[in-house]
Amino acid sequence: MKESRNLDGAFAALADPTRRAILARLAKGEATVRELAAPFVMSQPAISQHLKVLEEAGLVASRVDGARRPRRLAKAGVEAMEQWLAMLRTALEKNYERLDQVLADMNKDDERKSQKSSVENRKPAQGAAEASPLKMQRKESATTQPAKGSQQERNGGGKQ
């Protein structure tokens, strides 16, 4: 639970653009309050207040160097945020992998459907099947051959 509170405080501290700028400066190396206040249009006590918030959040640490108290990034606080973000990154990657699989499956289904419909389009329709060349030959031979009754009539054996 303590780690959760530290993360809450760290992310709350990062909500302020001045504090994010201070952290960006400290990423380059240690700095005193005076050095940190130089680029801002605010007093040193105001910068000190921002530093206090960052220290309470576990993102900044200070050390005593004679009369100076330079600040630096606190490795533990930054690493805790990095671990939490890495956990989110991993979860997002898994979600994207599942989404990729769903999309791949959908594409396979679409390909199967299009192949099936193209095969069906190649099959002759039922009406067209009746007009196939083989059936046409059968019909022609049936019409060219005289019926049995007609043949009997020609031979004189028909009914009178």
Buried (B, 14 or more C-beta within 10 A) or exposed (E): EEEEEBBEBBEEBBEEEBBEBBBEBBEEEBBBBEBBBEEBEEEBEEBBEBBEBBBBBBBBBBEEEEEEEBBBBBEEBBEBBEEBEEEEEEEEEEEEEEEEEEEEEEEEEEEEEEEEEEEEEEEEEEEEEEEEEEEEEEEEEEEEEEEEEEEEBEEEEEEE
